[in-house]
Amino acid sequence: MVELFAYTDGACSGNPGPGGWGVLLQAREDGKVVKTRELMGGEAMTTNNRMELLAAISALEALKRGTVITVITDSAYVKNGVTEWIHGWKRKNWRTAGGSPVKNVELWQRLDEAQARHRVEWQWIKGHAGHPENERADELARTGMAPFKPGAVA
């Protein structure tokens, strides 16, 4: 049986500042990687949280049909938001427990829509801890950010 994994990461130089996101998609069969796909992008003025969200969104939107996937992120913001906080936000019309509007609401709504097409298991791992796939997602995020950094050559 083929299993699908998405390692996602976001990066920002300054917060806000130029940022990037990266995704390493892996299909595994019997524990061995049989296919890999890499995605990345960035923005000129953004935040780290927005880039973390865009990485997860991009991973799920890249899939052509509904599937079972494990999304691995080093962002507690994304993992906790999508598995815990989002339910209350939706009940409260996208307001926090304190009544203020949810930050990055358009991205949370997009992530909610993207994950609804799939069966997603969310996992958190510690970032910058030598996990090869997470380190690759970080490299992709930094590459996605590069064109938006000051002095970048177009």
Backbone hydrogen bonds, N-H to C=O, Kabsch-Sander energy under -0.5 kcal/mol:
donor,donor_aa,acceptor,acceptor_aa,energy
3,E,28,R,-3.3
4,L,68,V,-0.5
5,F,26,Q,-2.8
6,A,70,T,-2.7
7,Y,24,L,-2.7
8,T,6,A,-0.6
8,T,72,I,-2.5
9,D,22,G,-2.1
11,A,20,G,-2.8
13,S,18,P,-2.9
14,G,12,C,-0.8
15,N,16,P,-0.6
17,G,46,T,-2.1
19,G,43,E,-2.6
20,G,11,A,-2.4
21,W,41,G,-2.5
22,G,9,D,-2.8
23,V,39,L,-2.5
24,L,7,Y,-2.6
25,L,23,V,-0.6
25,L,37,R,-3.2
26,Q,5,F,-2.9
27,A,35,K,-2.7
28,R,3,E,-3.2
29,E,32,K,-2.7
30,D,1,M,-0.7
32,K,29,E,-1.9
34,V,27,A,-3.2
35,K,27,A,-1.4
37,R,25,L,-2.2
39,L,23,V,-2.3
41,G,21,W,-1.7
43,E,19,G,-2.1
46,T,17,G,-2.8
51,M,47,T,-1.8
52,E,48,N,-2.5
53,L,49,N,-2.3
54,L,50,R,-2.6
55,A,51,M,-2.0
56,A,52,E,-1.7
57,I,53,L,-2.7
58,S,54,L,-2.8
59,A,55,A,-2.0
60,L,56,A,-1.9
61,E,57,I,-2.9
62,A,58,S,-1.4
63,L,60,L,-1.0
69,I,67,T,-0.5
69,I,119,R,-2.4
70,T,4,L,-2.2
71,V,69,I,-0.6
71,V,121,E,-2.7
72,I,6,A,-3.4
72,I,70,T,-0.6
73,T,71,V,-0.5
73,T,123,Q,-2.6
74,D,8,T,-0.7
76,A,74,D,-0.7
79,K,75,S,-2.5
80,N,76,A,-2.9
81,G,77,Y,-1.8
82,V,78,V,-2.6
83,T,79,K,-1.7
84,E,80,N,-2.3
85,W,80,N,-1.8
86,I,81,G,-2.4
87,H,84,E,-0.7
88,G,84,E,-0.6
89,W,85,W,-2.1
90,K,86,I,-2.5
91,R,87,H,-1.9
92,K,88,G,-2.0
93,N,90,K,-1.5
94,W,89,W,-3.5
95,R,89,W,-0.8
96,T,100,S,-3.2
99,G,96,T,-1.8
102,V,94,W,-1.9
105,V,102,V,-1.0
107,L,104,N,-0.9
108,W,104,N,-2.2
109,Q,105,V,-2.7
110,R,106,E,-1.6
111,L,107,L,-2.7
112,D,108,W,-2.6
113,E,109,Q,-2.2
114,A,110,R,-2.5
115,Q,111,L,-2.7
116,A,112,D,-1.2
117,R,113,E,-0.6
117,R,114,A,-0.9
118,H,115,Q,-1.7
119,R,67,T,-2.6
120,V,118,H,-0.7
121,E,69,I,-2.4
122,W,120,V,-0.5
123,Q,71,V,-2.7
125,I,73,T,-2.0
129,A,126,K,-0.6
135,E,131,H,-2.8
136,R,132,P,-2.0
137,A,133,E,-2.2
138,D,134,N,-2.1
139,E,135,E,-2.2
140,L,136,R,-2.4
141,A,137,A,-2.2
142,R,138,D,-2.4
143,T,139,E,-2.3
144,G,140,L,-2.6
145,M,141,A,-1.6
146,A,142,R,-1.5
148,F,145,M,-2.3
149,K,145,M,-0.5
149,K,146,A,-1.4
152,A,149,K,-2.1
154,A,152,A,-0.5
